Amino acid sequence: MGVMEPCKGAIELHMESLMKGHQNLWMGYKSRLLQVRALLKELEQQSNLSVIEGDSFVRFKANNDTSFNSLFFVYEIGSVFPTIRWRHLIGTDQGFNYFLLTKPISCLPAFSFSLDQQTTLIYWGEHIPFLSAIDLKDLKLSNFVLKVNIPSLVEVSAANIVWPKSAYPLMDQEFGRFAVYYIFNSLMPPILDNADNVWSESPFVIVGDRTVRFLTIHKTLCMIDEKSIRTLKERGVVNARATVIDRGFNERRIPVDVPEDCFNELVTGEPPYEVVFVKDIRIRYDPSVSEQKPYIRYTIYPFESIKLFDEKSYGLPLSIVSTVLRELYLRSNDPFYFTVTPEEFKRLLIKILSPFSHDHINKLGLKLVESRNGIYTLASLLGVYSSDGSLLSYLHPALLECLIGLERRVEKKYLISLQRIASKCTQEAESLGSLQSVFLIQELFKEEFCYKPSYSVAKRVMVSLYNIVKTCIPLSKGLGLLSRGRVS
């Protein structure tokens, strides 16, 4: 399937050598390679990807420069969840800078529009000199969209690492606003079974000469057991046992840390609370020890989704709706559309809320999920969904990569129009020739955007939309499904 390139995969080979003393993590990584190979094998007949692989790595990239892997969102996590900063999670002693095999690199947290997930950008600073060494050292990131000059050169690793090569920043507030919505809606509850599952949770990976660190970010619901509280002054946290909802929407009781300065927010009201759940896994290579255990810590931070979406009338139900819709979309077979029945939605809602007393939860929000129209009303507030008759559609972020090439403003109405064009075009294009497909694109643009693009523009859009539907979306959904717990 893939091309063997012995000079490739140096970072993954180095990372795997550090993990071999941590059997579960190492086996989890090898399993991840097999899963990604299988997914790429399924897509190879219709996708436009090149695969490069070796014993320790699997990488893939686009065969042309139409949209795929052209945009990434580099961001300060505090812009999504105000109670957190990257400097809180990573620590200021190291910053984003690391020395890997004597060469300095920076590992940057980012969101991939094509893959619809968080990822790790490897930043060398040679061809993309837009971040200062001082800011990287001090963990200072501002939000910006990174536009890749040559998308076909961008390599994506199964280890959730991306090499953007040459790129430049786009300062577009509307783009950034949509990116924040996509980050929020992509987050799911954590898998709490084993450390080896970290690979399927879109980890932010920080690789050093003798260390590897994985940070995964989740949203979930939580209730603190106030009888188990211990204050750990030396670390500035409160440790307690907590009831949280995991990736399978099951109740789990686990020990967690809460920063002292925001602990009261999780015990002064009535549970459940919306929280950001951070899983921090660290390993250090020690040749003197054959079987090692990783350092694992769970930390939770309070947040309120109403502040992100400015919908003060719904509160907690908005966060729950986001989680349930994400699960239903990933299960669906269509690239964009999926159905939601009040019965199925209510079943999952009851499962999520069953560990908690939820009489106080916003009654209007809960009442809305009892009807399809009510669910669609809540879904529309999340910024990335739209309703089309009896169906909901997910406005996949890869559409933004195509939209920016059309020099259109980043607005939800344009994403909806582009999504309808993509859906109609792919349904009808299989029975049409290449020339007729271009004409179809021109007619659909006339219907949706009230203008007819030139033949060359329509042809480029046709290829971009085909790649989105046949490559980006199956790949992103496939990777998302690898992270699923047992949702029943």
C-alpha positions in Angstrom: 0.0 0.0 0.0 2.6 2.5 1.1 6.1 3.5 0.0 9.0 2.4 2.3 11.4 5.3 2.8 14.2 4.4 5.2 15.2 8.1 5.8 11.7 9.0 7.0 10.2 8.5 10.4 13.1 9.7 12.6 10.9 11.3 15.2 8.5 8.3 15.4 11.5 5.9 15.6 13.0 7.9 18.4 9.7 8.1 20.2 9.1 4.4 19.9 12.6 3.7 21.3 11.7 5.7 24.4 8.4 3.9 24.8 9.7 0.3 24.7 10.2 0.3 28.5 6.5 1.2 28.8 4.9 -1.9 27.4 1.2 -0.8 27.4 2.0 2.5 25.6 4.3 0.8 23.2 1.7 -1.8 22.3 -0.9 0.9 22.0 1.3 2.7 19.5 1.8 -0.5 17.4 -1.9 -1.1 17.5 -2.5 2.5 16.4 -0.2 2.0 13.4 -2.2 -1.1 12.4 -5.5 0.7 12.7 -4.3 3.7 10.6 -2.8 1.4 8.0 -6.2 -0.4 7.8 -8.1 2.8 7.5 -5.9 4.1 4.7 -6.1 0.8 2.9 -9.9 1.1 2.9 -9.7 4.6 1.4 -6.9 3.9 -1.2 -9.3 3.2 -4.1 -11.0 6.6 -3.9 -8.7 8.8 -1.9 -6.1 11.1 -3.2 -3.3 10.2 -0.7 0.2 9.0 -0.8 1.2 6.8 2.1 4.8 6.5 3.4 5.4 3.8 6.0 8.1 1.9 7.9 8.2 -0.4 10.9 7.8 2.5 13.4 5.7 5.0 11.5 2.8 5.6 9.0 2.6 9.0 7.3 0.3 10.2 4.6 -0.1 13.3 2.4 -2.1 14.7 -0.4 -1.2 14.0 -4.1 -2.2 17.5 -5.2 -2.6 21.0 -3.7 -6.4 21.1 -3.6 -7.5 22.0 -0.1 -6.5 18.9 1.9 -4.2 19.9 4.8 -4.0 23.5 3.8 -5.2 25.1 7.0 -4.4 24.7 10.7 -5.5 26.7 13.7 -2.7 27.5 16.2 -4.3 28.7 19.4 -4.1 29.6 23.0 -6.3 27.2 24.9 -7.6 30.0 27.1 -9.4 31.4 24.1 -11.7 28.4 24.3 -11.6 27.7 28.0 -10.8 30.9 29.9 -9.7 29.1 33.2 -6.7 27.4 31.4 -3.5 28.5 29.7 -1.0 26.3 28.0 1.6 27.5 30.5 -0.6 25.9 33.2 -0.7 22.6 31.5 2.9 22.4 30.2 4.8 24.4 32.8 7.1 27.3 32.1 10.4 25.6 32.7 10.6 24.2 29.2 8.2 26.1 27.0 7.3 24.8 23.6 10.9 24.4 22.7 12.6 21.0 22.8 15.9 19.6 21.6 15.4 16.5 19.6 18.5 14.6 18.6 20.5 17.8 19.0 18.2 19.8 16.7 15.9 22.4 18.2 12.2 22.0 17.4 8.9 23.3 18.8 5.8 21.3 19.3 2.7 23.5 18.8 -0.9 22.7 19.7 -3.2 23.1 16.7 -6.5 22.1 15.2 -6.6 20.4 11.8 -9.5 21.6 9.6 -9.1 18.6 7.3 -8.9 15.9 10.0 -11.4 17.7 12.3 -9.3 17.1 15.4 -6.5 18.5 17.5 -3.0 17.8 16.4 0.7 18.6 17.0 2.6 20.8 14.6 6.3 20.4 14.3 7.7 23.9 13.9 11.3 24.3 12.8 11.2 28.0 12.4 13.1 27.9 9.1 10.4 28.4 6.4 7.6 29.7 8.7 9.3 32.4 10.9 6.3 33.9 12.4 6.8 32.9 16.1 9.6 34.4 18.1 11.9 32.2 20.2 11.1 34.3 23.3 7.3 33.7 22.9 7.8 30.0 22.4 10.0 29.9 25.5 7.4 31.8 27.5 4.5 29.7 26.1 2.9 32.8 24.6 0.5 31.9 21.7 -2.0 34.0 20.0 -4.8 32.6 17.9 -4.1 32.5 14.1 -5.0 30.3 11.2 -1.9 28.9 9.5 -2.2 28.8 5.7 0.1 26.2 4.1 1.8 27.3 0.9 2.1 23.8 -0.7 -0.4 21.3 0.9 0.9 18.4 -1.0 4.2 18.7 1.0 2.4 18.4 4.4 2.9 15.1 6.1 0.6 13.7 8.7 1.8 10.9 11.1 -0.3 8.3 12.8 1.4 9.6 15.9 -0.8 12.7 15.5 2.2 14.9 14.4 2.1 17.1 11.4 4.9 18.8 9.4 3.4 22.0 7.8 6.6 22.9 6.0 6.3 26.4 4.4 3.3 28.4 5.7 2.1 31.9 6.8 -0.5 33.2 9.3 -3.9 34.5 8.4 -5.3 37.0 10.8 -9.0 36.6 10.3 -11.3 37.0 13.4 -14.3 35.2 11.8 -12.1 32.3 10.9 -10.7 32.1 14.4 -14.3 32.2 15.8 -15.4 29.3 13.8 -12.2 27.4 14.7 -13.0 27.8 18.4 -16.5 26.4 17.7 -15.0 23.4 15.9 -12.5 22.7 18.7 -15.3 22.8 21.3 -17.6 20.5 19.4 -14.8 18.0 18.6 -14.0 17.4 22.2 -15.4 14.3 23.8 -15.2 12.7 27.3 -12.0 10.8 28.1 -11.2 7.1 27.7 -10.2 6.0 31.3 -9.3 2.4 30.8 -5.6 2.3 29.9 -2.8 4.7 28.9 -2.4 2.9 25.6 -5.6 4.5 24.3 -4.0 7.9 24.3 -3.2 7.6 20.6 -6.9 7.6 19.6 -7.6 10.8 21.6 -5.8 13.3 19.4 -2.9 13.9 21.9 -0.7 17.0 21.9 2.7 15.2 21.7 5.8 16.7 23.1 9.0 14.8 22.2 12.3 15.4 23.8 15.7 13.6 23.8 14.8 11.4 26.7 11.1 12.2 27.4 7.7 11.9 25.7 4.7 13.7 27.0 1.0 13.4 25.9 -1.7 15.9 26.7 -5.3 15.2 25.7 -8.1 17.7 26.2 -11.7 16.6 26.8 -15.1 18.0 27.9 -17.3 16.1 30.3 -19.5 16.3 33.3 -18.2 16.0 36.9 -19.3 15.8 40.5 -16.7 16.1 43.4 -16.9 13.8 46.4 -16.4 16.5 49.1 -15.5 13.9 51.7 -12.4 12.9 49.8 -10.8 16.4 49.5 -7.1 16.8 50.1 -5.2 20.1 49.6 -1.7 19.6 48.2 -0.1 23.0 48.8 3.2 22.1 47.2 1.5 21.5 43.9 -1.2 24.2 44.3 -4.1 21.8 43.7 -6.9 20.1 45.5 -7.1 16.3 45.1 -10.4 14.5 45.4 -12.4 11.6 44.0 -14.8 12.6 41.4 -17.7 11.1 39.4 -17.1 11.8 35.7 -18.7 10.6 32.4 -16.2 8.7 30.2 -16.1 8.2 26.4 -18.6 5.4 26.5 -21.0 7.8 28.4 -20.5 5.6 31.5 -20.1 6.8 35.1 -16.6 6.5 36.5 -15.2 7.4 39.9 -11.5 8.5 39.8 -9.0 10.7 41.6 -8.6 14.1 40.0 -6.6 17.3 40.7 -8.3 20.7 40.6 -6.3 24.0 40.7 -6.8 25.7 44.1 -7.9 29.0 42.6 -10.9 27.4 40.8 -11.9 24.6 43.2 -14.8 26.5 44.8 -16.5 26.7 41.4 -16.9 22.9 41.5 -18.5 22.6 45.0 -20.6 25.8 45.6 -23.4 25.0 43.2 -25.4 21.8 42.3 -23.7 19.1 40.2 -23.1 18.1 37.6 -20.6 20.7 36.4 -19.2 21.2 33.0 -15.4 20.6 33.1 -12.4 20.5 30.9 -10.7 17.2 31.6 -6.9 17.1 30.9 -5.1 13.8 30.8 -1.3 14.3 31.2 0.9 11.2 30.5 4.7 11.4 30.8 7.4 8.9 30.2 11.1 9.1 30.6 13.7 6.8 29.2 15.6 4.9 31.8 17.8 2.1 30.5 18.4 0.7 33.9 14.7 -0.3 34.3 13.2 -2.9 32.0 9.5 -2.4 32.9 8.4 1.2 33.6 5.2 2.9 34.4 4.1 6.2 32.9 3.3 9.2 35.0 -0.5 9.8 34.6 -2.4 12.7 36.1 -6.0 13.9 35.6 -6.8 17.5 36.1 -10.2 19.2 35.7 -11.0 22.8 35.2 -14.5 24.4 35.4 -16.0 26.1 32.3 -19.4 27.4 31.1 -20.4 26.7 27.6 -22.9 29.6 27.7 -20.0 32.0 27.8 -18.5 30.6 24.6 -21.8 30.7 22.7 -23.4 33.6 24.6 -26.6 31.6 25.0 -27.5 32.3 28.6 -30.9 30.7 28.5 -29.7 27.0 28.0 -26.6 26.4 30.1 -25.5 22.8 30.6 -27.8 21.2 28.0 -25.8 22.9 25.2 -22.6 21.1 26.2 -24.5 17.8 26.5 -26.1 18.3 23.1 -22.7 18.9 21.6 -21.3 15.6 22.9 -24.3 13.6 21.8 -24.5 15.1 18.3 -20.8 14.4 17.8 -21.3 10.8 18.7 -24.3 10.4 16.3 -22.5 12.2 13.5 -19.4 9.9 13.8 -21.8 6.8 13.7 -23.5 8.1 10.5 -22.7 6.9 7.0 -23.3 10.1 5.1 -20.4 12.7 4.9 -22.7 15.4 6.2 -26.2 14.4 7.0 -27.5 12.3 9.9 -30.8 11.8 11.7 -31.6 12.4 15.3 -34.7 11.0 16.9 -36.0 12.4 20.2 -36.1 8.8 21.5 -32.5 8.0 20.8 -31.3 11.4 22.0 -33.3 11.1 25.2 -31.8 7.7 25.8 -28.3 9.0 25.6 -29.2 12.0 27.6 -30.6 9.9 30.5 -27.5 7.7 30.4 -25.2 10.7 30.7 -27.2 12.4 33.5 -28.2 9.2 35.4 -25.3 9.6 38.0 -26.4 13.1 38.9 -29.4 14.8 40.4 -30.4 17.1 37.5 -33.7 18.6 38.7 -32.0 22.0 38.7 -30.7 21.8 35.1 -32.3 24.4 32.8 -35.8 23.0 32.3 -36.2 24.8 28.9 -33.1 23.2 27.5 -34.3 19.7 28.7 -37.7 20.3 27.3 -36.3 21.2 23.9 -34.6 17.8 23.5 -38.1 16.1 23.7 -38.8 17.1 20.1 -36.8 17.0 16.9 -37.3 20.7 16.3 -36.1 21.5 19.8 -33.0 19.4 19.3 -32.4 21.2 16.0 -32.8 24.6 17.8 -30.0 23.7 20.3 -27.8 22.2 17.5 -28.0 25.4 15.5 -26.6 27.3 18.5 -23.4 25.3 18.4 -22.2 27.1 15.3 -21.3 24.0 13.2 -24.6 22.3 12.5 -27.6 23.2 10.3 -30.9 21.5 9.7 -32.2 20.6 6.3 -35.7 19.3 6.4 -35.8 16.2 8.7 -32.0 15.9 8.7 -29.2 17.6 10.6 -26.0 18.3 8.7 -22.5 18.8 10.2 -20.6 21.6 8.4 -17.3 19.8 8.3 -14.3 22.1 8.9 -12.7 21.0 5.6 -15.3 23.1 3.9 -13.5 26.1 5.2 -10.4 25.1 3.3 -12.4 25.2 0.1 -14.3 28.3 1.0 -11.2 30.4 1.6 -10.0 29.5 -2.0 -13.3 31.1 -3.3 -12.4 34.4 -1.5 -15.7 34.4 0.3 -16.3 35.8 3.8 -16.3 33.1 6.5 -20.0 33.0 7.3 -22.2 30.1 8.3 -24.6 30.7 5.4 -21.8 30.2 2.9 -20.7 27.0 4.6 -24.2 25.7 4.3 -24.4 26.6 0.6 -21.0 24.9 0.0 -22.0 21.8 1.9 -25.2 21.5 -0.2 -23.2 21.9 -3.4 -20.7 19.2 -2.2 -23.5 16.8 -1.3 -25.5 17.3 -4.6 -22.3 17.1 -6.7 -21.0 13.9 -5.3 -24.4 12.2 -5.6 -24.8 13.1 -9.2 -21.2 13.2 -10.4 -20.8 9.4 -10.5 -23.2 9.2 -13.4 -21.7 12.2 -15.2 -18.5 12.7 -17.1 -15.8 15.2 -16.1 -17.1 17.9 -18.4 -20.7 17.5 -17.2 -19.6 17.6 -13.6 -17.9 20.9 -14.1 -21.1 22.3 -15.7 -23.1 20.9 -12.7 -20.8 22.8 -10.3 -21.4 26.0 -12.3 -25.2 25.5 -12.1 -25.2 24.7 -8.4 -23.1 27.8 -7.7 -25.6 29.9 -9.6 -28.4 28.4 -7.4 -26.6 28.9 -4.1 -24.3 31.9 -4.6 -26.1 33.7 -7.4 -23.1 33.7 -9.7 -21.6 31.3 -12.2 -17.8 30.7 -11.7 -15.5 30.3 -14.7 -14.8 26.8 -16.0 -11.3 26.7 -14.5 -12.6 27.8 -11.0 -15.5 25.3 -11.2 -13.1 22.5 -12.1 -10.8 23.4 -9.2 -13.8 23.4 -6.8 -15.0 20.1 -8.2 -11.7 18.5 -7.3 -11.6 20.1 -3.9 -15.1 19.0 -3.0 -14.4 15.5 -4.3 -11.4 15.3 -2.0 -13.4 16.6 0.9 -16.1 14.0 0.5 -14.0 11.1 -0.5 -10.8 11.7 1.5 -11.1 14.3 4.3 -14.4 13.2 5.8 -14.0 9.4 5.7 -10.5 9.9 7.2 -11.6 12.2 9.9 -14.6 10.1 10.8 -12.5 7.0 10.8 -9.9 8.5 13.1 -12.7 9.8 15.3 -14.3 6.4 15.6 -11.0 4.9 16.7 -11.4 6.9 19.9 -14.9 5.6 20.7 -15.6 3.8 24.0 -18.5 1.4 24.2 -21.5 3.7 23.7 -24.7 1.6 24.0 
